[in-house]
């Protein structure tokens, strides 16, 4: 018995040790995989040389490969065999000290069809004439530092988890690039309710060893939709000045901007006109990187029914109900009607007569539908619940009212039983009265005859 107890204890200890070792190995593996820098397949896009007359030719695109790393370390290109469909001259090494490009969204699961999106383009550093950027390049002389190979690269992680725009630099004729400026966003696509505060994420990182960083930075936010655009906000970080033209209710976290590169746009109150594309651009002297994101203001409709209550209806009558949906955005909206009878069965009544949409001063929309119920053609029993249904991107809304029908031609089982009961009671009452009068009549007649005798 003692030997069995000892063996049992040893087995338990061994099992616990195995579980701990497995969990440790698993956590270590997941930790390493989450921080593993990817090898990204990209499109290298550039313009063809012009055909004379200063005309710009069409663009060309070639497959390329980017080996991402976080520090300058030895790299042997022979250690990894490149895909056969990629030109060896389009294989680059990108050193990203901020490890932004090592985010988990850039590591596609093995065998996955979904891939991160990536595009690189040749980039030409040049000064900007914008008022809030011009102060960064006071000197008319371009530094020798700019004489190098420059790329502009844009990345989008899986499921739009992260968007990155980076400016990289490599000594002329080499393929080992370093990230000099990167701009990121975690809100590539955002939705919010009308009136809620909104924060559109944008952050930037700049290589502190670059001579361009010492001259300061500028941040710009622009809005675009359907070909229309406007400046939302612009800030000169060197002179600590906000551009005169900026949208009311839009601001930045200036302390966070200077401390850790938090360039997020803060909208105090979401309005319908805020729906569209927002572009966050960060400027360094001669350089710029930008990310674009989508914001959609989604507000479900409010429903109201007219009349507020329905009078009693009779068979053959036509009942009219009006449903108004208001204060919703964006389009479209689907309106329909439902009826739920006493047996709790729901049936569709169609869309009714739907009006066109109307836009209010605040950009929201309204739309209505009118339902006409011809009780001579519809068998709705004793009535039930009539519901207006509005299906919208912001959610489904319902508004109901009670319809009561009296004097309908086909009584229910309960009504039939009630009528039978009433008939029986009346029959019994009549019999009782009849028996009472019939029984007392002869007695009174006999009494009168005895008195006469």
C-alpha positions as CSV (number, residue, x, y, z in Angstrom):
1,X,0.0,0.0,0.0
2,X,2.9,2.3,0.8
3,X,4.6,1.6,-2.5
4,X,1.4,2.4,-4.4
5,X,1.0,5.7,-2.5
6,X,4.6,6.7,-3.4
7,X,4.1,5.8,-7.1
8,X,0.9,7.8,-7.1
9,X,2.6,10.9,-5.6
10,X,5.5,10.6,-8.1
11,X,3.0,10.4,-11.0
12,X,1.2,13.5,-9.8
13,X,4.5,15.5,-9.5
14,X,5.6,14.4,-12.9
15,X,2.3,15.4,-14.4
16,X,2.4,18.8,-12.8
17,X,5.9,19.3,-14.1
18,X,4.9,18.3,-17.6
19,X,2.0,20.8,-17.6
20,X,4.2,23.6,-16.4
21,X,6.8,22.9,-18.9
22,X,4.2,22.7,-21.7
23,X,2.6,26.0,-20.7
24,X,6.0,27.7,-20.4
25,X,7.0,26.5,-23.8
26,X,3.7,27.6,-25.3
27,X,3.9,31.1,-23.7
28,X,7.5,31.4,-24.8
29,X,6.5,30.3,-28.3
30,X,3.6,32.7,-28.5
31,X,5.7,35.5,-27.1
32,X,8.4,35.0,-29.7
33,X,5.9,34.7,-32.5
34,X,4.1,37.9,-31.6
35,X,7.4,39.8,-31.7
36,X,8.8,38.1,-34.7
37,X,9.6,40.5,-37.5
38,X,8.1,39.5,-40.9
39,X,9.3,39.0,-44.4
40,X,6.8,41.0,-46.5
41,X,6.0,40.7,-50.1
42,X,5.5,44.1,-51.6
43,X,4.8,45.8,-54.9
44,X,7.5,48.1,-56.0
45,X,5.8,50.9,-58.0
46,X,7.5,53.6,-60.0
47,X,6.8,55.7,-63.0
48,X,8.2,54.8,-66.4
49,X,10.5,57.3,-68.1
50,X,8.7,59.9,-70.2
51,X,8.5,59.5,-73.9
52,X,9.7,63.0,-74.7
53,X,8.0,66.4,-74.3
54,X,8.2,66.1,-70.6
55,X,5.3,63.7,-70.5
56,X,5.1,61.2,-67.7
57,X,4.8,57.5,-68.7
58,X,2.6,54.9,-67.1
59,X,3.6,53.3,-63.8
60,X,5.2,49.9,-63.5
61,X,5.0,47.5,-60.6
62,X,7.3,44.6,-59.7
63,X,7.2,42.1,-56.9
64,X,9.7,42.8,-54.1
65,X,10.6,41.3,-50.8
66,X,11.3,43.2,-47.5
67,X,13.2,41.6,-44.7
68,X,12.2,43.5,-41.6
69,X,14.6,43.7,-38.5
70,X,14.8,46.0,-35.5
71,X,18.5,46.5,-35.4
72,X,21.5,46.6,-37.8
73,X,22.8,43.0,-37.6
74,X,24.6,40.8,-40.0
75,X,22.4,39.4,-42.7
76,X,23.4,36.7,-45.2
77,X,21.1,36.9,-48.3
78,X,22.2,33.4,-49.2
79,X,20.7,32.0,-46.0
80,X,17.2,32.5,-47.3
81,X,16.3,31.4,-50.8
82,X,14.1,34.1,-52.5
83,X,10.9,33.2,-54.4
84,X,11.6,32.4,-58.1
85,X,9.1,35.2,-59.2
86,X,11.0,38.0,-57.4
87,X,14.0,39.7,-58.9
88,X,17.0,39.6,-56.5
89,X,17.5,43.3,-57.2
90,X,14.1,43.9,-55.5
91,X,15.0,42.3,-52.2
92,X,15.6,44.8,-49.5
93,X,16.5,44.8,-45.8
94,X,14.5,47.3,-43.6
95,X,15.8,48.2,-40.2
96,X,13.0,49.5,-38.0
97,X,14.2,50.4,-34.5
98,X,10.7,51.3,-33.4
99,X,9.5,47.7,-34.3
100,X,6.4,49.1,-35.8
101,X,6.6,46.8,-38.8
102,X,7.0,43.8,-36.4
103,X,3.4,44.2,-35.3
104,X,1.5,40.9,-35.2
105,X,-0.9,42.1,-38.0
106,X,2.0,41.9,-40.4
107,X,2.6,38.2,-39.7
108,X,0.1,36.2,-41.7
109,X,-0.7,32.7,-40.3
110,X,1.0,30.0,-42.3
111,X,-1.1,28.9,-45.2
112,X,-3.5,31.9,-44.9
113,X,-5.0,33.4,-48.0
114,X,-5.1,36.8,-46.3
115,X,-1.9,38.8,-46.6
116,X,-0.8,42.2,-45.3
117,X,-0.8,44.9,-48.0
118,X,2.4,46.6,-48.9
119,X,3.6,49.0,-51.5
120,X,7.0,50.9,-51.9
121,X,7.8,53.8,-54.1
122,X,11.0,55.8,-54.8
123,X,10.8,59.1,-52.8
124,X,12.4,62.5,-53.5
125,X,13.0,64.6,-50.4
126,X,12.0,68.2,-51.0
127,X,11.0,71.3,-48.9
128,X,7.4,72.2,-48.5
129,X,5.8,75.6,-49.2
130,X,3.0,75.1,-46.7
131,X,3.0,77.9,-44.0
132,X,3.0,75.4,-41.1
133,X,5.9,73.5,-42.6
134,X,8.1,76.1,-44.2
135,X,9.8,77.0,-40.9
136,X,11.4,73.5,-40.9
137,X,13.6,74.3,-43.9
138,X,14.8,77.8,-43.3
139,X,18.1,77.1,-44.9
140,X,18.2,77.2,-48.7
141,X,20.9,74.5,-48.8
142,X,20.0,70.9,-48.9
143,X,22.1,68.8,-46.5
144,X,24.4,66.1,-47.9
145,X,22.4,63.7,-45.8
146,X,19.7,63.8,-48.5
147,X,22.0,62.3,-51.1
148,X,20.9,58.7,-50.8
149,X,18.3,56.3,-52.0
150,X,14.9,57.1,-50.4
151,X,11.7,55.0,-50.4
152,X,8.2,55.8,-49.3
153,X,6.5,52.6,-48.1
154,X,2.9,52.0,-47.0
155,X,1.6,49.0,-45.1
156,X,-1.8,47.7,-44.0
157,X,-2.0,44.9,-41.5
158,X,-4.5,42.0,-41.5
159,X,-8.1,43.0,-41.0
160,X,-7.0,46.7,-41.0
161,X,-5.6,46.4,-37.5
162,X,-2.8,48.8,-38.3
163,X,-1.8,51.2,-41.0
164,X,1.8,52.4,-41.4
165,X,3.5,54.8,-43.7
166,X,7.3,54.9,-43.6
167,X,10.2,56.9,-45.2
168,X,13.3,54.8,-45.4
169,X,16.9,55.8,-46.4
170,X,19.8,53.7,-47.7
171,X,23.3,54.8,-48.8
172,X,23.3,55.1,-52.6
173,X,23.6,51.8,-54.4
174,X,22.8,49.7,-51.3
175,X,19.7,47.7,-50.4
176,X,19.9,48.1,-46.6
177,X,17.3,50.7,-45.6
178,X,16.7,52.4,-42.3
179,X,13.3,53.8,-41.2
180,X,13.8,57.6,-40.7
181,X,10.1,58.5,-40.2
182,X,7.0,56.3,-39.6
183,X,3.4,57.3,-39.1
184,X,0.9,54.8,-37.8
185,X,-2.9,54.5,-37.1
186,X,-4.9,51.9,-35.3
187,X,-8.2,53.3,-36.5
188,X,-8.1,52.6,-40.2
189,X,-11.9,52.3,-40.1
190,X,-14.0,53.8,-37.3
191,X,-17.8,54.1,-36.6
192,X,-19.5,56.2,-34.0
193,X,-22.9,57.6,-33.0
194,X,-24.0,61.1,-33.6
195,X,-22.9,63.5,-30.9
196,X,-20.3,61.2,-29.4
197,X,-16.6,62.3,-29.0
198,X,-14.2,60.8,-31.5
199,X,-10.5,60.1,-31.4
200,X,-8.8,59.2,-34.7
201,X,-5.5,57.5,-33.8
202,X,-2.3,58.8,-35.4
203,X,1.2,58.5,-34.0
204,X,4.7,59.0,-35.4
205,X,8.2,58.0,-34.7
206,X,11.4,59.6,-36.0
207,X,15.0,58.4,-35.9
208,X,16.7,60.5,-33.3
209,X,20.1,59.9,-34.9
210,X,18.9,61.6,-38.1
211,X,20.1,65.2,-38.5
212,X,16.6,66.1,-39.9
213,X,14.9,65.5,-36.5
214,X,16.6,68.3,-34.7
215,X,14.8,70.9,-36.9
216,X,11.4,70.0,-35.5
217,X,8.2,68.6,-37.0
218,X,4.7,69.6,-38.3
219,X,1.3,67.8,-38.2
220,X,-1.6,68.2,-40.6
221,X,-5.1,66.7,-40.7
222,X,-7.2,66.9,-43.8
223,X,-10.7,65.7,-44.7
224,X,-11.8,64.3,-48.0
225,X,-15.1,62.9,-49.4
226,X,-16.5,62.6,-52.9
227,X,-13.9,64.9,-54.4
228,X,-14.4,67.6,-51.7
229,X,-11.6,68.4,-49.2
230,X,-10.8,70.8,-46.4
231,X,-8.1,71.4,-43.9
232,X,-9.2,70.3,-40.4
233,X,-6.1,71.3,-38.4
234,X,-2.4,72.1,-38.9
235,X,0.2,72.5,-36.2
236,X,3.8,73.8,-36.5
237,X,5.7,71.9,-33.8
238,X,8.9,74.0,-34.2
239,X,7.2,77.3,-33.5
240,X,4.4,75.8,-31.4
241,X,1.7,77.5,-33.5
242,X,-1.7,76.3,-34.7
243,X,-2.7,77.4,-38.2
244,X,-5.4,80.1,-38.3
245,X,-7.6,77.9,-40.4
246,X,-8.8,75.0,-38.3
247,X,-12.2,73.3,-37.8
248,X,-14.2,74.2,-34.7
249,X,-14.3,71.3,-32.2
250,X,-11.1,69.7,-33.5
251,X,-7.9,69.6,-31.4
252,X,-4.8,67.6,-30.6
253,X,-3.2,66.4,-27.4
254,X,-0.3,68.8,-27.6
255,X,1.5,67.4,-24.5
256,X,1.3,63.9,-25.8
257,X,2.3,65.1,-29.3
258,X,5.7,66.5,-28.1
259,X,6.2,63.8,-25.5
260,X,5.6,60.6,-27.4
261,X,4.5,61.5,-30.9
262,X,0.7,61.2,-30.3
263,X,-0.8,63.1,-33.2
264,X,-4.3,61.8,-32.8
265,X,-7.2,64.0,-33.9
266,X,-9.9,64.7,-31.3
267,X,-13.4,65.7,-32.4
268,X,-15.4,66.9,-29.5
269,X,-18.8,66.0,-31.0
270,X,-19.5,63.8,-34.0
271,X,-21.6,65.3,-36.8
272,X,-22.9,63.8,-40.0
273,X,-20.5,66.0,-42.0
274,X,-17.6,64.3,-40.3
275,X,-18.2,61.1,-42.3
276,X,-15.4,60.7,-44.8
277,X,-11.7,60.1,-45.2
278,X,-9.2,61.7,-42.8
279,X,-5.5,62.0,-43.7
280,X,-2.9,62.4,-41.0
281,X,0.4,63.8,-42.4
282,X,3.6,64.3,-40.4
283,X,6.4,66.5,-41.8
284,X,10.1,66.5,-41.0
285,X,12.4,68.8,-43.0
286,X,12.3,67.6,-46.6
287,X,10.2,64.5,-45.6
288,X,6.6,63.6,-45.1
289,X,4.6,60.4,-44.3
290,X,0.8,60.1,-44.1
291,X,-1.9,57.6,-43.3
292,X,-5.5,57.7,-44.3
293,X,-8.5,56.4,-42.3
294,X,-12.3,56.2,-42.7
295,X,-14.8,57.6,-40.2
296,X,-18.5,56.9,-40.5
297,X,-21.2,58.5,-38.4
298,X,-24.0,56.0,-37.9
299,X,-27.2,57.0,-36.2
300,X,-30.3,54.7,-36.2
301,X,-33.8,56.3,-36.8
302,X,-36.4,57.3,-34.2
303,X,-39.9,56.1,-35.1
304,X,-43.3,57.7,-34.4
305,X,-46.8,56.4,-35.3
306,X,-49.8,58.5,-36.3
307,X,-52.4,58.3,-34.9
308,X,-50.9,57.5,-31.5
309,X,-53.8,55.1,-30.8
310,X,-56.3,53.4,-33.1
311,X,-60.1,53.6,-32.5
312,X,-62.2,50.4,-32.5
313,X,-62.5,49.0,-36.1
314,X,-65.2,46.9,-37.7
315,X,-65.1,44.5,-40.6
316,X,-65.2,46.3,-44.0
317,X,-63.5,49.4,-42.6
318,X,-60.1,50.7,-44.0
319,X,-57.6,51.5,-41.2
320,X,-54.8,54.0,-42.1
321,X,-51.5,54.2,-40.1
322,X,-48.5,56.5,-40.7
323,X,-45.0,55.7,-39.6
324,X,-42.3,58.4,-39.5
325,X,-38.6,57.5,-39.3
326,X,-36.4,60.6,-38.5
327,X,-32.9,61.6,-37.4
328,X,-31.0,58.7,-39.1
329,X,-27.7,58.6,-41.1
330,X,-26.5,57.4,-43.5
331,X,-28.8,56.2,-46.2
332,X,-30.4,53.7,-47.0
333,X,-33.3,52.7,-44.7
334,X,-35.8,49.8,-45.2
335,X,-39.3,50.3,-43.9
336,X,-41.9,47.6,-43.6
337,X,-45.0,46.5,-41.6
338,X,-45.8,43.4,-39.5
339,X,-48.9,42.1,-37.8
340,X,-49.0,39.8,-34.8
341,X,-52.4,38.3,-34.0
342,X,-53.9,36.9,-30.8
343,X,-52.3,33.6,-31.5
344,X,-48.8,35.3,-31.5
345,X,-48.2,34.5,-35.1
346,X,-46.5,37.2,-37.1
347,X,-47.3,38.0,-40.7
348,X,-45.7,40.5,-43.1
349,X,-47.9,43.3,-44.4
350,X,-45.5,44.7,-46.9
351,X,-43.8,48.1,-47.2
352,X,-46.9,50.2,-47.5
353,X,-46.6,53.5,-49.4
354,X,-43.0,54.7,-48.8
355,X,-42.0,58.3,-49.3
356,X,-38.7,59.6,-50.6
357,X,-36.0,60.6,-48.0
358,X,-35.7,64.2,-46.8
359,X,-32.5,65.7,-45.4
360,X,-32.6,68.0,-42.3
361,X,-30.3,70.9,-41.5
362,X,-28.0,68.7,-39.4
363,X,-27.4,66.2,-42.2
364,X,-29.7,63.5,-40.9
365,X,-32.5,62.0,-42.9
366,X,-36.2,61.3,-42.5
367,X,-38.5,59.0,-44.4
368,X,-42.1,57.7,-43.9
369,X,-44.5,54.9,-44.9
370,X,-48.3,54.8,-44.9
371,X,-50.2,51.6,-44.4
372,X,-53.8,51.1,-45.4
373,X,-55.5,48.0,-44.0
374,X,-58.7,47.0,-45.8
375,X,-60.5,44.8,-43.2
376,X,-62.9,43.6,-45.9
377,X,-60.1,41.8,-47.6
378,X,-57.8,41.0,-44.7
379,X,-58.8,38.4,-42.1
380,X,-57.2,39.8,-39.0
381,X,-59.5,38.1,-36.5
382,X,-60.2,40.2,-33.5
383,X,-57.1,42.4,-34.2
384,X,-53.6,42.3,-32.7
385,X,-50.4,44.3,-32.8
386,X,-49.4,46.3,-35.9
387,X,-45.6,47.1,-36.0
388,X,-43.6,49.5,-38.1
389,X,-40.1,48.0,-38.7
390,X,-37.1,50.1,-39.8
391,X,-33.9,48.3,-40.8
392,X,-30.7,50.5,-40.7
393,X,-27.0,50.1,-40.5
394,X,-27.2,51.5,-37.0
395,X,-29.7,48.8,-35.9
396,X,-33.3,47.7,-36.3
397,X,-36.0,49.8,-34.7
398,X,-39.7,48.9,-34.1
399,X,-42.8,50.9,-33.1
400,X,-46.1,49.1,-32.4
401,X,-49.8,49.9,-31.7
402,X,-52.9,47.8,-30.9
403,X,-55.6,47.2,-33.5
404,X,-59.0,46.0,-32.0
405,X,-61.7,44.7,-34.3
406,X,-65.3,44.3,-33.2
407,X,-68.3,42.6,-34.9
408,X,-66.2,40.3,-37.0
409,X,-68.1,37.6,-38.9
410,X,-66.3,34.5,-37.7
411,X,-66.3,34.2,-33.9
412,X,-63.6,32.4,-32.2
413,X,-64.0,29.1,-30.2
414,X,-63.9,31.0,-26.9
415,X,-66.7,33.4,-28.2
416,X,-68.8,30.4,-29.4
417,X,-68.4,28.7,-26.0
418,X,-69.4,31.9,-24.2
419,X,-72.5,32.3,-26.4
420,X,-73.5,28.6,-25.7
421,X,-73.1,29.3,-22.0
422,X,-75.2,32.4,-22.1
423,X,-77.9,30.5,-24.1
424,X,-78.0,27.7,-21.5
425,X,-78.3,30.3,-18.7
426,X,-81.1,32.0,-20.4
427,X,-82.9,28.7,-21.2
428,X,-82.6,27.7,-17.5
429,X,-83.9,31.1,-16.4
430,X,-86.9,30.9,-18.7
431,X,-87.7,27.4,-17.5
432,X,-87.5,28.4,-13.9
433,X,-89.8,31.4,-14.4
434,X,-92.2,29.3,-16.5
435,X,-92.3,26.5,-13.8
436,X,-92.9,29.1,-11.1
437,X,-95.9,30.7,-12.8
438,X,-97.3,27.3,-14.0
439,X,-97.0,25.8,-10.5
440,X,-98.7,28.6,-8.6
441,X,-101.7,29.1,-11.0
442,X,-103.9,26.0,-10.2
443,X,-103.5,26.5,-6.4
444,X,-104.8,30.0,-6.6
445,X,-107.8,28.8,-8.7
446,X,-108.8,26.0,-6.3
447,X,-108.7,28.4,-3.4
448,X,-111.1,30.8,-5.0
449,X,-113.6,27.9,-5.9
450,X,-113.7,26.7,-2.2
451,X,-114.6,30.2,-0.9
452,X,-117.5,30.5,-3.4
453,X,-118.9,27.1,-2.2
